[in-house]
Amino acid sequence: MFDTAGNFVNRLIHGYDINTGVMLGTMVKPDGNPLALDGLWALHTLGARSVYFTAGILDEEHGLFGAIRQSR
């Protein structure tokens, strides 16, 4: 099982083992570069393959709700 933590300042999302607290890594795009979400506000992990997020895009003038799913 894992949980996620987002960082508003650097916009990155990190995964952690919920039993040990050990960091599992940073979410990356298919090209291997870190996934950064502008204005990242909140994250919610559902199951092992989806992370839902909210973000304040365009200098926090607009709200965005989305899902990030693991590729197969």
Residue pairs with C-beta under 8 A, 6 or more apart in sequence:
1 17
1 18
1 19
1 48
2 15
2 16
2 17
2 18
2 24
2 45
2 48
3 15
3 16
3 18
3 45
4 13
4 14
4 15
4 16
4 27
4 43
4 45
4 51
5 13
5 14
5 16
5 43
6 12
6 13
6 14
6 37
6 40
6 41
6 42
6 43
6 53
7 13
7 14
7 40
8 39
8 40
8 41
10 36
11 36
11 37
11 38
11 39
11 40
12 26
12 27
12 34
12 35
12 36
13 26
13 27
13 35
13 37
13 40
13 43
13 51
13 53
13 68
14 23
14 24
14 25
14 26
14 27
15 23
15 24
15 25
15 26
15 27
16 22
16 23
16 24
17 24
26 34
26 35
27 34
27 35
27 51
27 68
28 34
28 35
29 35
30 71
35 68
37 53
37 55
38 55
38 57
39 55
39 56
39 57
39 58
39 59
39 60
39 64
40 53
40 55
41 53
41 54
41 55
41 56
42 53
42 54
43 51
43 52
43 53
44 51
44 52
44 53
45 51
45 52
46 52
48 70
49 69
49 70
50 67
50 68
50 69
50 70
51 67
51 68
52 65
52 66
52 67
52 68
53 64
53 65
53 66
53 67
53 68
54 63
54 64
54 65
55 63
55 64
55 66
56 62
56 63
56 64
57 63
57 64
